[in-house]
Amino acid sequence: MRCFLGLALPDPVLDLLERLQDEIPVGRLVPWENLHITLSFLDEQPEARLEALHQELLRLKAAPLQLELRGLGVMGGKSPRVLSAQVTPNAALTAVHRHLRTVAQTCGMALPRARFRPHVTLARFGARQQPGQVQAVHQLLQHFGGFTTPVFTVHQITLYQSTLLPDGARYEALAQYPLEAETA
């Protein structure tokens, strides 16, 4: 089963991102129900490993995360493949990411090494750039580079299944793990 651990976004943030997507004239927009922050991509995993991970995450102890989106960015080098809203650097988020990777690896999951760049993917671009697409993306970055959201709180981590379909991925929440303030 192809899965990842991520953070669902609160409705007010989703509303802001949807309005921003209305201004994106190029690429394939990510449906609002798929907008999220990926913490750890788990790739294809057998159910036994996912069950082991689930049992470990039921014991997760972490405080809710205070996050903010600030600015837009692209990934893919000179020929952008993804347009995203960037998550403001956050030590608590990075710590949760590292902890989740460690737990997944303890459960026997071999995860690729990748730099953690938290973001919300807004649009995807094909391998073949359409005429003017790169320029349109750069204009978006200039025009909406100052995009921000108010600080928002995330109260749970979600284990998602990702099913690849011809028109894009479909994500289904399999389990949620609460982030609760630690008690002394």
Helices and strands as residue ranges (DSSP letters): E 2-8, H 11-21, E 28-29, G 32-34, E 36-44, H 47-57, E 65-67, E 69-75, E 82-87, H 91-106, E 119-124, H 133-144, E 152-154, E 156-165, E 168-178
